[in-house]
Amino acid sequence: MIIKKTVEPLEILAAAIREYKTNENEKTKNALLLRQFYEKFPIDKIKDLTLEDYCTGTGNNDSFCYWIEHNLSPLGSYAPAQRGSLVYGIYYSKEKESYRKNGNIKNVSDEEAIKEITRLIHNAVNSSDEDAIKEVLNQKYFDNGFLLKILSTYKPNDYIPIHSHGHIKNCLNLFEINFEKKDSIFYNNKKLIEFYNEKFQDINLDFYDFMIILYDNFNIADG
């Protein structure tokens, strides 16, 4: 009688991490991409972005939101999907020939709206205080995954570049990491980091590599 041994997810992950070889060409391309983004959108200038600098829909494939969704996709994908461009707080609608706004900023001018949006993003990125992130979330202008993509772009050492809350929850379930339904995407991203640091503290991989390993070895999208 042959007894089959069940391989635990943690064993698979540990083996994958041991065998993983960083793609140096890919790493070089990603570093160049990040440098281009930082030069175009310096962290201290976020609050000065204009409607044209920030919004999608205008035909400008060099805007902040276009970079976050499309140009930076190699660093961890984020897509609005059926939710549409309102996940960015404000965007330009060619059909309506006007800017469309989300949440409480619907009732203010386009210029006031972009000032408020960029102020909140600037505060969240430039602060280590969780209250700055909570202030953004409480306004409900943006999708949480969009803000997480911004934070993981400007702070790649603080966030794993997985920007879907469903995917993060699937990771937590996979490795039996406890979490509550009310926990935010940011809190659960940190929980996954704590797990990684606890289990693999002697491994010298960045969070981007860890993300690649997770998607390459597990069906993170479907759980």
Backbone as numpy.savetxt, mean C-alpha at the origin, in Angstrom:
# Nx Ny Nz CAx CAy CAz Cx Cy Cz
1.96 -49.59 5.25 1.10 -48.40 5.25 1.99 -47.15 5.25
1.75 -46.26 4.30 2.52 -45.02 4.21 1.80 -43.91 4.95
2.47 -43.29 5.88 1.90 -42.18 6.64 2.41 -40.88 6.03
1.47 -40.09 5.51 1.85 -38.82 4.92 1.95 -37.74 5.97
3.03 -37.00 5.94 3.23 -35.91 6.89 2.68 -34.61 6.31
1.85 -33.95 7.08 1.33 -32.66 6.66 2.40 -31.59 6.88
2.66 -30.82 5.83 3.64 -29.75 5.93 2.93 -28.47 6.33
3.35 -27.89 7.43 2.72 -26.68 7.93 3.15 -25.47 7.10
2.27 -24.47 6.98 2.62 -23.25 6.23 3.92 -22.61 6.70
4.16 -22.62 8.01 5.38 -21.99 8.54 6.62 -22.73 8.05
6.52 -24.06 7.91 7.65 -24.83 7.38 7.92 -24.48 5.93
6.84 -24.35 5.16 6.98 -23.98 3.75 7.63 -22.60 3.64
7.16 -21.67 4.47 7.68 -20.31 4.44 9.16 -20.29 4.83
9.51 -21.02 5.88 10.90 -21.04 6.33 11.82 -21.59 5.25
11.38 -22.65 4.58 12.19 -23.24 3.51 12.32 -22.27 2.34
11.22 -21.60 2.01 11.23 -20.65 0.89 12.16 -19.48 1.18
12.16 -19.01 2.42 13.03 -17.90 2.80 14.49 -18.32 2.74
14.78 -19.53 3.19 16.17 -20.02 3.16 16.68 -20.13 1.72
15.81 -20.52 0.81 16.22 -20.77 -0.57 16.12 -19.52 -1.46
15.54 -18.47 -0.95 15.26 -17.29 -1.77 16.53 -16.55 -2.16
16.61 -16.19 -3.44 17.71 -15.38 -3.94 17.14 -14.07 -4.48
17.63 -12.99 -3.95 17.16 -11.68 -4.40 17.50 -11.46 -5.87
16.52 -10.97 -6.63 16.75 -10.63 -8.03 17.39 -9.25 -8.08
18.68 -9.20 -8.26 19.42 -7.93 -8.19 19.02 -6.96 -9.31
18.75 -7.49 -10.50 18.32 -6.61 -11.60 16.99 -5.95 -11.28
16.09 -6.76 -10.73 14.77 -6.24 -10.34 14.91 -5.21 -9.23
15.79 -5.49 -8.30 16.01 -4.57 -7.18 16.56 -3.23 -7.67
17.46 -3.28 -8.64 18.03 -2.06 -9.21 16.95 -1.24 -9.92
16.10 -1.93 -10.70 15.01 -1.24 -11.40 14.04 -0.60 -10.41
13.73 -1.32 -9.34 12.81 -0.79 -8.33 13.39 0.42 -7.62
14.68 0.36 -7.33 15.34 1.49 -6.66 15.31 2.72 -7.56
15.52 2.53 -8.87 15.46 3.63 -9.82 14.05 4.21 -9.89
13.06 3.32 -9.89 11.66 3.74 -9.93 11.31 4.58 -8.71
11.74 4.13 -7.54 11.49 4.88 -6.31 12.18 6.23 -6.33
13.40 6.26 -6.82 14.14 7.52 -6.87 13.44 8.53 -7.78
12.94 8.04 -8.91 12.19 8.90 -9.83 10.94 9.46 -9.17
10.25 8.60 -8.41 9.04 9.03 -7.72 9.36 10.07 -6.65
10.39 9.80 -5.86 10.78 10.73 -4.79 11.21 12.09 -5.35
11.88 12.06 -6.49 12.31 13.32 -7.11 11.12 14.12 -7.62
10.13 13.41 -8.14 8.95 14.09 -8.67 8.00 14.52 -7.57
7.90 13.70 -6.51 6.97 13.99 -5.42 7.71 13.92 -4.08
8.57 14.90 -3.79 9.31 14.89 -2.53 8.35 14.86 -1.34
8.75 14.17 -0.31 7.89 13.95 0.85 7.45 15.26 1.49
8.30 16.27 1.45 7.96 17.54 2.10 7.14 18.46 1.19
6.88 18.02 -0.05 6.12 18.85 -0.98 4.74 18.29 -1.29
4.35 17.21 -0.62 3.06 16.58 -0.90 1.91 17.57 -0.73
1.99 18.38 0.32 0.89 19.31 0.62 0.76 20.41 -0.43
1.76 20.55 -1.31 1.73 21.60 -2.33 1.22 21.09 -3.68
0.83 19.82 -3.77 0.36 19.28 -5.04 -0.91 19.99 -5.51
-0.96 20.29 -6.79 -2.15 20.91 -7.38 -3.11 19.82 -7.85
-4.28 20.22 -8.31 -5.24 19.27 -8.86 -4.61 18.49 -10.01
-3.90 19.19 -10.89 -3.28 18.55 -12.04 -2.15 17.61 -11.62
-1.41 18.00 -10.58 -0.32 17.15 -10.08 -0.86 15.85 -9.49
-2.01 15.94 -8.84 -2.52 14.84 -8.04 -3.44 13.89 -8.79
-4.36 14.41 -9.58 -5.52 13.64 -10.04 -5.26 12.75 -11.27
-6.02 11.66 -11.31 -6.12 10.86 -12.52 -7.32 11.36 -13.33
-7.41 10.89 -14.57 -8.57 11.23 -15.40 -8.33 12.38 -16.34
-7.26 13.14 -16.13 -7.00 14.32 -16.96 -6.23 13.96 -18.23
-5.79 12.71 -18.30 -4.94 12.31 -19.42 -3.46 12.43 -19.10
-3.16 12.92 -17.89 -1.78 13.05 -17.44 -1.33 11.75 -16.78
-0.47 11.02 -17.46 0.01 9.75 -16.92 1.23 9.93 -16.02
1.40 11.15 -15.53 2.53 11.46 -14.67 2.05 12.06 -13.34
0.77 11.90 -13.04 0.21 12.47 -11.81 0.53 11.57 -10.61
0.35 12.12 -9.42 0.63 11.38 -8.18 -0.17 10.09 -8.12
-1.49 10.17 -8.33 -2.34 8.98 -8.24 -2.02 7.97 -9.32
-1.66 8.45 -10.52 -1.29 7.53 -11.60 -0.02 6.78 -11.24
0.94 7.48 -10.67 2.17 6.83 -10.22 1.87 5.77 -9.16
1.05 6.11 -8.18 0.75 5.17 -7.10 0.10 3.89 -7.63
-0.86 4.06 -8.54 -1.58 2.88 -9.04 -0.82 2.13 -10.12
-0.25 2.85 -11.09 0.32 2.20 -12.27 1.84 2.12 -12.26
2.50 3.26 -12.22 3.96 3.27 -12.38 4.69 2.54 -11.26
4.11 2.54 -10.05 4.77 1.88 -8.92 4.23 0.47 -8.65
3.47 -0.07 -9.57 2.89 -1.41 -9.36 3.95 -2.51 -9.15
5.16 -2.39 -9.75 6.18 -3.41 -9.47 6.58 -3.47 -8.00
6.31 -2.41 -7.24 6.70 -2.37 -5.83 5.58 -2.86 -4.90
4.53 -3.41 -5.48 3.37 -3.85 -4.70 2.13 -3.24 -5.31
1.24 -4.08 -5.78 0.12 -3.56 -6.56 -0.97 -2.94 -5.69
-1.64 -1.97 -6.29 -2.86 -1.40 -5.71 -3.75 -0.98 -6.87
-5.02 -1.42 -6.85 -5.94 -1.05 -7.92 -7.32 -0.80 -7.33
-7.99 0.25 -7.78 -9.33 0.56 -7.27 -10.39 -0.47 -7.64
-10.18 -1.16 -8.76 -11.15 -2.14 -9.28 -12.53 -1.50 -9.44
-13.60 -2.19 -8.97 -14.95 -1.66 -9.16 -15.22 -0.39 -8.39
-14.38 -0.10 -7.41 -14.61 1.08 -6.58 -14.36 2.38 -7.35
-13.57 2.29 -8.41 -13.35 3.46 -9.24 -12.41 4.48 -8.61
-12.21 5.57 -9.32 -11.22 6.57 -8.93 -11.59 7.40 -7.72
-12.81 7.25 -7.21 -13.17 7.98 -5.98 -12.37 7.50 -4.77
-11.69 6.37 -4.91 -10.84 5.90 -3.80 -9.72 6.90 -3.52
-9.42 7.78 -4.48 -8.35 8.76 -4.31 -8.84 10.05 -3.66
-10.13 10.15 -3.39 -10.68 11.35 -2.78 -11.20 12.33 -3.80
-10.45 12.52 -4.88 -10.86 13.42 -5.96 -10.19 12.96 -7.25
-10.92 13.06 -8.36 -10.37 12.72 -9.67 -11.13 13.50 -10.74
-10.59 13.52 -11.94 -11.25 14.24 -13.02 -12.07 13.27 -13.87
-13.34 13.59 -14.06 -14.23 12.77 -14.89 -14.35 13.39 -16.28
-13.86 12.69 -17.29 -13.99 13.18 -18.66 -15.45 13.20 -19.09
-16.22 12.23 -18.60 -17.63 12.15 -18.94 -18.38 13.38 -18.43
-18.12 13.75 -17.18 -18.80 14.91 -16.57 -18.07 16.23 -16.86
-16.83 16.11 -17.35 -15.99 17.28 -17.61 -15.83 18.15 -16.37
-15.61 17.46 -15.25 -15.42 18.17 -13.98 -14.74 17.22 -13.00
-14.25 17.80 -11.90 -13.66 16.98 -10.84 -14.77 16.38 -9.99
-14.61 15.09 -9.63 -15.57 14.40 -8.76 -14.91 14.16 -7.42
-15.67 14.36 -6.35 -15.10 14.31 -5.00 -15.83 13.31 -4.12
-15.15 12.85 -3.09 -15.66 11.82 -2.21 -15.85 12.36 -0.79
-16.81 11.79 -0.05 -16.98 12.13 1.36 -17.41 13.56 1.59
-16.96 14.11 2.71 -17.37 15.46 3.13 -16.86 16.56 2.21
-15.83 16.27 1.42 -15.28 17.31 0.56 -16.13 17.54 -0.70
-17.20 16.78 -0.84 -18.12 17.02 -1.96 -18.66 18.44 -1.94
-18.77 19.00 -0.75 -19.43 20.29 -0.59 -18.49 21.49 -0.59
-17.21 21.26 -0.90 -16.27 22.38 -0.95 -15.75 22.52 -2.37
-15.05 23.60 -2.65 -14.51 23.81 -3.99 -13.41 22.80 -4.29
-13.10 22.64 -5.57 -12.04 21.71 -5.97 -10.71 22.10 -5.35
-10.44 23.39 -5.31 -9.17 23.88 -4.75 -9.08 23.61 -3.25
-10.19 23.81 -2.54 -10.20 23.51 -1.10 -10.06 22.01 -0.87
-10.69 21.23 -1.74 -10.64 19.77 -1.59 -9.22 19.24 -1.75
-8.50 19.70 -2.76 -7.15 19.19 -2.98 -6.22 19.64 -1.85
-6.44 20.82 -1.30 -5.63 21.27 -0.16 -5.84 20.37 1.05
-7.10 20.00 1.30 -7.40 19.13 2.44 -6.85 17.73 2.23
-7.01 17.20 1.03 -6.52 15.86 0.73 -5.00 15.78 0.87
-4.29 16.73 0.27 -2.83 16.69 0.33 -2.32 16.98 1.74
-3.06 17.79 2.49 -2.67 18.05 3.89 -2.72 16.76 4.70
-3.79 15.99 4.54 -3.95 14.76 5.31 -2.89 13.72 4.92
-2.64 13.59 3.61 -1.62 12.64 3.17 -0.24 13.07 3.67
0.05 14.35 3.56 1.33 14.89 4.04 1.52 14.59 5.52
0.48 14.80 6.32 0.58 14.56 7.76 0.79 13.07 8.07
0.08 12.21 7.34 0.20 10.77 7.58 1.60 10.28 7.24
2.15 10.75 6.12 3.47 10.30 5.66 4.59 10.86 6.53
4.44 12.09 6.98 5.52 12.76 7.72 5.47 12.51 9.22
4.46 11.82 9.70 4.33 11.60 11.13 4.49 10.12 11.47
5.11 9.86 12.61 5.19 8.49 13.12 4.04 8.22 14.08
3.19 9.22 14.25 2.07 9.16 15.17 0.87 8.48 14.50
0.37 7.42 15.10 -0.78 6.71 14.54 -2.01 7.61 14.44
-2.05 8.67 15.26 -3.20 9.58 15.22 -3.31 10.28 13.87
-2.18 10.52 13.21 -2.21 11.16 11.89 -2.90 10.25 10.88
-2.64 8.96 10.99 -3.31 8.00 10.11 -4.79 7.92 10.45
-5.09 7.90 11.75 -6.50 7.82 12.17 -7.29 9.03 11.68
-6.64 10.21 11.67 -7.33 11.41 11.19 -7.73 11.24 9.73
-6.83 10.66 8.94 -7.13 10.43 7.53 -8.28 9.44 7.39
-8.23 8.36 8.16 -9.26 7.32 8.06 -10.62 7.84 8.49
-10.63 8.68 9.51 -11.90 9.21 10.02 -12.62 10.07 8.99
-11.87 10.72 8.11 -12.48 11.57 7.09 -13.15 10.75 5.99
-12.66 9.52 5.80 -13.23 8.61 4.80 -13.21 9.19 3.39
-12.15 9.93 3.07 -11.99 10.45 1.71 -11.40 9.37 0.80
-10.45 8.60 1.35 -9.68 7.65 0.54 -10.02 6.21 0.91
-9.63 5.33 0.02 -9.60 3.91 0.33 -8.38 3.63 1.21
-8.54 2.76 2.20 -7.43 2.47 3.12 -6.22 1.86 2.41
-6.50 1.01 1.41 -5.41 0.39 0.66 -4.59 1.41 -0.10
-5.24 2.47 -0.58 -4.54 3.54 -1.28 -3.58 4.26 -0.34
-4.05 4.58 0.86 -3.17 5.23 1.83 -2.02 4.31 2.23
-2.31 3.01 2.38 -1.25 2.07 2.73 -0.20 2.00 1.63
-0.63 2.06 0.36 0.34 2.05 -0.75 1.22 3.29 -0.69
0.64 4.43 -0.35 1.44 5.65 -0.21 2.45 5.50 0.91
2.01 4.98 2.05 2.91 4.84 3.21 4.01 3.82 2.93
3.67 2.71 2.30 4.70 1.70 2.02 5.69 2.19 0.97
5.26 3.15 0.14 6.15 3.72 -0.87 7.15 4.68 -0.23
6.66 5.56 0.64 7.55 6.51 1.31 8.28 5.89 2.50
7.72 4.82 3.08 8.32 4.19 4.26 8.43 2.68 4.05
9.26 2.24 3.09 9.34 0.81 2.76 9.88 -0.06 3.89
10.50 0.55 4.89 11.01 -0.23 6.03 9.99 -0.33 7.17
8.82 0.30 6.98 7.81 0.31 8.03 6.56 -0.48 7.67
6.38 -0.79 6.39 5.17 -1.50 5.95 5.51 -2.56 4.91
4.85 -3.71 5.01 4.95 -4.73 3.97 4.07 -4.27 2.80
4.58 -4.30 1.56 3.81 -3.76 0.43 2.69 -4.69 -0.05
1.83 -5.09 0.87 0.59 -5.80 0.54 -0.53 -4.82 0.87
-1.29 -4.41 -0.14 -2.20 -3.27 0.03 -3.67 -3.65 0.01
-3.94 -4.95 -0.01 -5.31 -5.45 0.09 -5.53 -5.98 1.49
-6.58 -5.48 2.17 -6.84 -5.97 3.52 -7.21 -7.45 3.49
-7.92 -7.86 2.44 -8.28 -9.27 2.32 -7.05 -10.15 2.23
-6.06 -9.73 1.47 -4.83 -10.50 1.32 -4.05 -10.54 2.64
-4.02 -9.42 3.34 -3.32 -9.39 4.64 -4.00 -10.33 5.63
-5.34 -10.30 5.67 -6.08 -11.19 6.56 -5.83 -12.66 6.20
-5.73 -12.96 4.91 -5.43 -14.33 4.49 -4.07 -14.78 5.00
-3.09 -13.86 5.00 -1.77 -14.17 5.55 -1.84 -14.45 7.04
-2.58 -13.60 7.75 -2.72 -13.78 9.20 -3.40 -15.11 9.53
-4.44 -15.43 8.77 -5.13 -16.72 8.98 -4.21 -17.89 8.67
-3.45 -17.77 7.60 -2.56 -18.83 7.16 -1.57 -19.22 8.25
-1.03 -18.21 8.93 -0.03 -18.48 9.97 -0.61 -18.40 11.38
-1.95 -18.45 11.44 -2.69 -18.50 12.72 -2.31 -17.36 13.64
-2.28 -16.16 13.07 -2.01 -14.95 13.84 -3.36 -14.32 14.19
-3.62 -14.15 15.46 -4.92 -13.64 15.91 -5.11 -12.18 15.51
-6.33 -11.87 15.09 -6.71 -10.49 14.81 -8.22 -10.35 14.97
-8.66 -9.13 15.18 -10.08 -8.85 15.33 -10.63 -8.24 14.05
-11.91 -8.43 13.81 -12.54 -7.88 12.61 -12.41 -6.36 12.55
-12.40 -5.73 13.73 -12.34 -4.26 13.78 -10.93 -3.73 13.54
-9.93 -4.58 13.53 -8.55 -4.13 13.33 -8.39 -3.53 11.94
-7.66 -2.42 11.85 -7.48 -1.74 10.57 -6.43 -2.45 9.71
-6.41 -2.12 8.43 -5.42 -2.68 7.50 -4.00 -2.33 7.94
-3.83 -1.16 8.55 -2.51 -0.72 9.00 -2.05 -1.52 10.21
-2.98 -1.75 11.14 -2.67 -2.52 12.34 -2.32 -3.95 11.96
-3.08 -4.53 11.03 -2.83 -5.92 10.64 -1.56 -6.05 9.81
-1.22 -5.02 9.04 0.05 -5.01 8.33 1.20 -5.08 9.34
1.08 -4.32 10.42 2.10 -4.33 11.47 2.16 -5.69 12.17
0.99 -6.35 12.32 0.97 -7.67 12.93 1.75 -8.68 12.10
1.62 -8.57 10.79 2.36 -9.46 9.90 3.86 -9.19 10.01
4.22 -7.93 10.16 5.63 -7.56 10.35 6.16 -8.13 11.66
5.37 -8.03 12.72 5.78 -8.58 14.01 6.03 -10.09 13.91
5.15 -10.77 13.19 5.32 -12.21 12.97 6.63 -12.49 12.24
6.88 -11.73 11.18 8.11 -11.92 10.39 9.35 -11.67 11.25
9.34 -10.58 12.01 10.50 -10.24 12.84 10.73 -11.26 13.94
9.65 -11.81 14.46 9.78 -12.81 15.53 10.32 -14.14 15.00
9.81 -14.57 13.87 10.18 -15.89 13.34 11.49 -15.88 12.55
11.81 -14.73 11.95 12.96 -14.69 11.04 13.87 -13.50 11.33
14.15 -13.29 12.60 14.92 -12.11 13.01 16.35 -12.14 12.50
16.87 -13.33 12.16 18.25 -13.43 11.70 18.36 -13.40 10.17
17.23 -13.25 9.50 17.22 -13.24 8.03 17.32 -11.81 7.52
18.21 -11.58 6.58 18.42 -10.23 6.06 17.69 -10.03 4.73
16.35 -9.96 4.80 15.53 -9.69 3.63 14.68 -8.47 3.92
14.43 -7.66 2.90 13.54 -6.53 3.13 12.08 -6.98 2.96
11.16 -6.08 3.29 9.74 -6.45 3.27 9.23 -6.71 1.85
9.85 -6.09 0.86 9.46 -6.37 -0.52 9.74 -7.83 -0.86
10.93 -8.32 -0.49 11.27 -9.72 -0.75 10.33 -10.66 0.00
9.99 -10.30 1.23 9.06 -11.12 2.02 7.71 -11.20 1.33
7.23 -10.08 0.79 5.97 -10.06 0.06 6.03 -10.99 -1.16
7.13 -10.93 -1.92 7.30 -11.78 -3.10 7.24 -13.26 -2.70
7.91 -13.60 -1.63 7.93 -15.00 -1.15 6.53 -15.46 -0.79
5.77 -14.62 -0.12 4.40 -15.00 0.27 3.54 -15.29 -0.96
3.57 -14.40 -1.94 2.74 -14.59 -3.13 3.23 -15.74 -4.01
4.54 -16.00 -4.01 5.08 -17.08 -4.82 4.78 -18.47 -4.25
4.57 -18.55 -2.95 4.43 -19.86 -2.30 3.05 -20.17 -1.75
2.18 -19.17 -1.69 0.84 -19.39 -1.15 -0.19 -18.67 -2.01
-1.43 -19.17 -1.96 -2.50 -18.53 -2.71 -3.10 -17.41 -1.84
-2.34 -16.34 -1.72 -2.71 -15.24 -0.83 -4.00 -14.55 -1.29
-4.20 -14.46 -2.59 -5.38 -13.75 -3.11 -6.68 -14.43 -2.71
-6.72 -15.76 -2.77 -7.95 -16.50 -2.50 -8.00 -17.12 -1.11
-6.89 -17.01 -0.37 -6.87 -17.58 0.97 -6.75 -19.08 0.98
